[in-house]
Amino acid sequence: MGIRYLKKSVTLQGRISAEEAEELQQWLKSQPRAAVNVGKCEHMHAAVLQVLLALRPRVTGMPADPWLQAALAPQASS
C-alpha cells in the first residue's frame, strides 16, 4: 500500500520500505504542520522511523505492532 500524501497529512499503510524514507522526509520538510497517520501501518523500515523521530510531525493513530507503538508513543496525539 505504501504512503498516501494528502494536502495537510500523510497516511502510512501496510509495509513502508526504506526507499520511501527520503520522499517522506522531503514532503514533511515542505509541510511542517502536517500530520502523519500510522494507524494502518503494519511495518515501517527503520529509516522511515528515523525520519519521524527526527522531524517530529504530529502523529495520529497507532499501529497494531506493540514495538512500533512504543517507539512512536512519546510523540503521538491519537
N, C-alpha and C positions, 0 to 999 in steps of 0.2 A: 504494500500500500504506500508506505513512504510518508513524505511530508506534503501537506496541503497548505499553500500560502493564501491568505485572505488579505483584506485591506489592513486590518489592525490586529490580526492574530495569525497564528500558525498552529496547525494540528499535526502531531506526530502519531501515526497509525501503524500498527504492525511492527515490523522489524526495520530499524533505521541503521543504515550502514555507515561506515567511515567516510565513504565517498560523498555523503550528504552533509557532512560537518562544515565544510568550507562555505557552501552555499547558504546554509543556515546562519553561520556566523556573519556573513556579509549582509544578509537580509535583516538580522537583528540589529546590526550596527546602523542600518539605514532607517530602522523603525524602533527607536529607543523606548517607546511606550507600549510596544506590542506585548501581547500575552501569548504564552505557549501552553497549549492544551496537550497533556501527556496521558490523559485518561484511557486512550485506546492503544497506547504504546505497549507492545509485548516485550520488546528488547531494543536497546539502543547501544550502539558501539561506544566505547569509552571516549572516543574523540568527540562525539555528539554531547555526551555528558559533560565533558570538559568545557565545551562551548557554553552550555547552560550555566555551569558553575562560575565560569569566568565573567560572563556578561550579565548574569543575574536578572533575566527577564522575569516578569510576573508569571508564575507557573500556576495553571489551573488543572483541576482533575488530578487523579492519582492512578498510576499504573497498577495492575494486579500483582506484579512482581514485588515481593516484600523488600528485597535488597534495593531495588530502584526507588521504592517509596522512601526508604530510609535515607538514601542519597539525596533525594530532592526535597524531603520534608522541611528542612530549615528555611527554604525559600518558597514553599508552597502557600497558596492563598485560596485553595479549593473554593 
